[in-house]
Amino acid sequence: MDPEGLALLLPPATLAALADSWLREDCPGLNHVAVVTGAAPAQAALWAKSPGVLAGRPFFDAVFAQLNCHVSWFLPEGSKLVPVVKVAEVRGPAHRLLLGERVALNTLARCSGVASAAAAAVEAAKGAGWSGHVAGTRKTTPGFRLVEKYGLLVGGAVSHRYDLGGLVMVKDNHVVAAGSVEKAVRGARRAADFALKVEVECSSLPEAVTAAQAGADLVLLDNFQPEELHPTAEALKAQFPHVGVEASGGITLRNLPRFCGPHIDVISLGVLTQAAPALDFSLKLFAEGATPMPRARRP
C-alpha cells in the first residue's frame, strides 16, 4: 500500500485521544515556561538530521491539532530522508507550539525509527530473493502500539496480529495449560470459528505435524537455527502444503537472509519494534523570512 494512504487506517478519534493523553502526560499541571514565550504567533521548521524513512505524520499532526497549530509538510509519508533536510513547518501561538514540540518530536522520531528498521528488513529479504512477508510482533511499547505498528506498515513490513484478537495464537504456555497440542488446537479452533486463523508455536517437526493434523492454519517454527529451519519447513510443507510456515526467534537485520527460503512464508522480528533506534529530528523557531539551519550535533 502507498504510505500516503496508510493514514486512512487511523481513526481520527483514536488519533485525537492518543495526542491528548501524550500532552496530558507531558504537562499535567502548570506550563510555567509559557509566560516566557507568550501567545504571539510563531513559526518553526522541522528538520530531519539523520537518514531513514519518514513515518508518523498523522500523529505529529494530531498533537499540534490539539493545540490549534497548523503543520505544512514538504515531504510525503514514507520518504527517504537525506539529512539535513527541512521536512515541515509548524505555525501557531508560541506557547502552544512549544508545548507540543517534544511530544510531537518523540512520536515522529520513534515511528520513523521503526519504519526505517522495517524498510531495512524488507530490503534485506528482497536482496536474498525471498518474496514472503516480513512482519513485526506484539513486542511493542505499552500505550504506543498503534504508532509502532503503523511504522511497520510505512516501512513495508506487516504488523502480524495487532493484538490478541487478530489471530488465535497457541504458544508453548497455552499447550502446557491445555495439556497437549491437540487439545490446545481444538480449543483454538472453537474460539476462532470461521473468522480467525489459528497459529501454533512449535519446537520440532513432530510437534508441527501434530499441530497441522489438528487443524492449525499456520505453524510458527520458533528459535530454529537456519540449518534446522529449512528442512523442517520443507518436510512439513510436503505433508501439509496449505499450512503457512512462520520463522521467528533470534532473527536480526544482519542474519535475516539466512532465514529466507522457499518453504518459509513469514519471518517475524521483535527487533523491529523493540530495538529500532529513533531518528533525529529538531523543531526550530524562526523569524518571518528566515529559516536557519539547525546546529550540527556534536559527535
Secondary structure, 3 states (H helix, E strand, C coil): CCHHHHHHHCCHHHHHHHHHHHHHHHCCCCCCCHHHHCCCEEEEEEEECCCEECCCHHHHHHHHHHCCCEEEECCCCCCEECCCEEEEEEEEEHHHHHHHHHHHHHHHHHHHHHHHHHHHHHHHHHHCCCCCEEECCCCCCCCCHHHHHHHHHHCCCECCCCCHHHCEEECHHHHHHHCCHHHHHHHHHHHHCCCCCEEEEECCHHHHHHHHHHCCCEEEEECCCHHHHHHHHHHHHHHCCCCEEEEECCCCCCCHHHHCCCCCCEEECCHHHHCCCCCCEEEEECCCCCCCCCCCCCC
